[in-house]
């Protein structure tokens, strides 16, 4: 018997897959994961909880998906699953989190990755400081470039009329 999740509200199919138990339901892991890209979907929450519970057993699958170039989905996986992992599972995420922390402009994946690394002391403070300094330099360059590009429009009216 094959179970197929029919839509974002098909909680019965999700529950049925989870009830099979791991690892007997391993053939459904990609199917479950595919329904996690939008945290607003009704079935996403129970799937997040299941992957958190599976921890180390399925962390490779979460990281594989999160390493793809879809920043929105990566962000969702970071805040909905990875951030809730226990320390043992988080240790398997250090390489990816460190990489994502350095990818400025990645739909807040950089912020959340560095937050997890810092909150759980996963890498030395010196390495956090190095990443942070580099990111701040990049962000400041972007601010400078933005101000230069928009300076005519900004300064065409009194500064008191502008808000940040």
C-alpha positions as CSV (number, residue, x, y, z in Angstrom):
1,X,0.0,0.0,0.0
2,X,1.3,3.5,-0.9
3,X,0.1,6.5,0.9
4,X,0.0,9.8,-0.9
5,X,-0.5,13.2,0.7
6,X,-3.2,14.8,-1.5
7,X,-3.0,18.4,-0.4
8,X,-1.8,20.8,2.4
9,X,-4.7,19.8,4.6
10,X,-4.3,16.0,4.3
11,X,-3.5,15.5,8.0
12,X,-4.9,11.9,7.9
13,X,-2.3,10.8,5.4
14,X,0.5,12.5,7.4
15,X,-0.7,10.8,10.6
16,X,-0.9,7.5,8.8
17,X,2.7,7.8,7.5
18,X,4.0,8.8,10.9
19,X,2.1,6.0,12.6
20,X,3.9,3.4,10.4
21,X,7.0,4.2,12.5
22,X,10.6,4.8,11.6
23,X,12.4,3.3,9.8
24,X,9.6,1.3,8.2
25,X,8.2,4.6,6.8
26,X,11.6,5.8,5.4
27,X,10.2,5.6,1.9
28,X,7.9,8.5,2.8
29,X,10.5,10.8,4.2
30,X,10.9,12.8,1.0
31,X,7.2,13.0,0.6
32,X,6.8,14.4,4.1
33,X,9.7,16.8,3.7
34,X,8.2,18.2,0.5
35,X,5.2,19.5,2.5
36,X,7.4,21.6,4.8
37,X,8.2,24.4,2.5
38,X,5.4,26.6,3.7
39,X,4.9,26.9,7.4
40,X,1.4,28.1,6.9
41,X,0.2,24.8,5.5
42,X,-1.9,23.0,8.1
43,X,0.1,19.7,7.8
44,X,3.5,21.4,8.1
45,X,3.5,21.7,11.9
46,X,3.2,18.0,12.6
47,X,5.8,17.2,10.0
48,X,8.2,19.6,11.6
49,X,7.6,18.0,15.0
50,X,8.2,14.5,13.5
51,X,11.5,15.5,11.9
52,X,12.6,17.1,15.1
53,X,11.8,13.9,17.0
54,X,13.7,11.9,14.4
55,X,16.7,14.1,15.0
56,X,20.0,12.5,14.0
57,X,18.3,9.7,12.0
58,X,17.0,12.2,9.4
59,X,19.2,15.3,9.9
60,X,21.1,14.4,6.7
61,X,17.8,14.7,4.7
62,X,17.0,18.1,6.3
63,X,20.5,19.4,5.6
64,X,20.4,18.1,2.0
65,X,17.2,20.0,1.3
66,X,18.4,23.1,3.2
67,X,21.6,23.2,1.2
68,X,19.6,23.7,-2.0
69,X,19.4,27.3,-3.3
70,X,15.8,27.9,-2.2
71,X,16.4,30.4,0.7
72,X,12.8,30.7,1.7
73,X,12.6,26.9,2.3
74,X,16.0,26.9,3.9
75,X,14.9,29.6,6.3
76,X,11.8,27.6,7.2
77,X,13.8,24.4,7.8
78,X,16.3,26.4,10.0
79,X,13.6,28.0,12.2
80,X,11.1,25.2,12.3
81,X,13.3,22.2,12.6
82,X,17.1,22.8,13.0
83,X,16.7,25.4,15.7
84,X,14.7,22.8,17.8
85,X,17.3,20.0,17.5
86,X,19.0,18.7,20.6
87,X,22.7,19.5,20.9
88,X,23.8,16.1,19.6
89,X,21.9,16.6,16.4
90,X,22.9,20.3,16.1
91,X,26.5,19.2,16.2
92,X,25.9,17.5,12.8
93,X,24.6,20.8,11.5
94,X,27.7,22.9,12.3
95,X,29.3,22.8,8.9
96,X,26.0,23.9,7.1
97,X,25.1,26.5,9.8
98,X,28.6,28.0,9.5
99,X,28.4,28.2,5.7
100,X,24.9,29.7,5.8
101,X,25.9,32.2,8.4
102,X,28.4,33.7,5.9
103,X,25.9,33.9,3.1
104,X,24.7,37.5,3.4
105,X,21.5,38.4,1.7
106,X,20.1,34.9,2.0
107,X,16.6,35.8,3.2
108,X,17.7,35.9,6.9
109,X,19.2,32.4,6.8
110,X,22.5,34.1,7.8
111,X,21.0,35.7,10.8
112,X,19.3,32.6,12.1
113,X,22.3,30.4,11.4
114,X,24.6,32.6,13.4
115,X,22.0,32.9,16.2
116,X,21.9,29.1,16.5
117,X,25.7,28.8,16.4
118,X,26.0,31.5,19.1
119,X,23.1,30.4,21.3
120,X,24.4,26.8,21.5
121,X,28.2,27.6,21.5
122,X,28.7,25.4,18.5
123,X,31.8,27.2,17.3
124,X,34.4,29.3,19.1
125,X,33.7,32.9,19.8
126,X,36.6,33.9,17.6
127,X,35.0,32.2,14.6
128,X,31.6,33.9,15.4
129,X,33.4,37.3,15.6
130,X,35.1,36.7,12.3
131,X,31.8,35.8,10.5
132,X,30.0,38.7,12.2
133,X,32.7,41.3,11.3
134,X,32.7,40.1,7.6
135,X,28.9,40.2,7.5
136,X,28.7,43.7,9.0
137,X,31.2,44.9,6.4
138,X,29.0,43.5,3.6
139,X,25.8,45.0,5.1
140,X,27.5,48.4,5.5
141,X,28.7,48.3,1.9
142,X,25.1,47.6,0.9
143,X,23.8,50.5,3.0
144,X,26.4,52.8,1.5
145,X,25.6,51.7,-2.1
146,X,21.9,52.1,-1.4
147,X,22.4,55.6,-0.1
148,X,24.6,56.5,-3.0
149,X,22.1,55.1,-5.5
150,X,19.1,56.9,-3.9
151,X,20.8,60.1,-2.7
152,X,19.2,62.4,-5.3
153,X,15.8,61.2,-4.3
154,X,16.6,61.3,-0.6
155,X,18.1,64.8,-0.6
156,X,15.5,66.3,-3.0
157,X,13.2,67.1,0.0
158,X,14.0,68.2,3.6
159,X,15.6,65.4,5.7
160,X,12.9,65.8,8.3
161,X,10.4,64.3,5.8
162,X,12.3,61.0,5.6
163,X,12.0,58.1,8.1
164,X,14.1,55.0,8.3
